[in-house]
Amino acid sequence: MNFSKPAIQSRNRGFTLVEAVIGLMILVLAASVIFFAFSQMNRLASVARLYTAAQFIVQSNIDTIQNDTPFIPQDSQIPGELTVGVTSSNSVPIYVDPATNNTVVSGTLTTTVSNISNASLTEYAYLATVQLAYTYRSTTYQVVESTIRGSDQ
C-alpha cells in the first residue's frame, strides 16, 4: 500500500474568464480591421471600375471625332461631330447593373469643338475636348480628353 499524499491538482489547466474575454476582444478587433480593409478595397475597386468605363466612353467619342469623314472645312464638308460649339448629353450610362439592366451610375458628356485654323497659312484644324462628369458616393469625378483634327485634304 501506498500512503503518500495525493498529488496537488494544478490550477493552470484552462483559461480564466478574463483571459477568455481578452482573447475574444482581440479576435473581434482583428476581424473588424480585416472587414474594414476589405470594404475599403471594394470601394476603391468600384471607383477604379467606373473611372475606366468613363475613360472608355470618352475615348470612344474621341475616336469618332478622329475617324468621321469627310472633314474638308475649306469645301464646307464638316461631320456633325465636328460642328463648332458645345454639345452636352445628360444621363449617359456609365454602369448598368447586369442583373436588373438598370443604370446605376450615369454622367454628363460635354463635347466642345473650336476652330483653331490658321487662315494666313490656309491650314484647317479643329480642337475637340470631350468631358464626362459623374457622381459616385457623393464624390464628383470627371474624365477629360482632347484631340486636334486636321483637314482630310
Secondary structure by P-SEA (a helix, b strand, c coil): ccccccccccccccccaaaaaaaaaaaaaaaaaaaaaaaaaaaaaaaaaaaaaaaaaaaaaaaaaaccccccccccccccccccbbbbbcccccccccccccccbbbbbbbbbbbbccccccbbbbbbbbbbbbccccbbbbbbbbbbbcccc
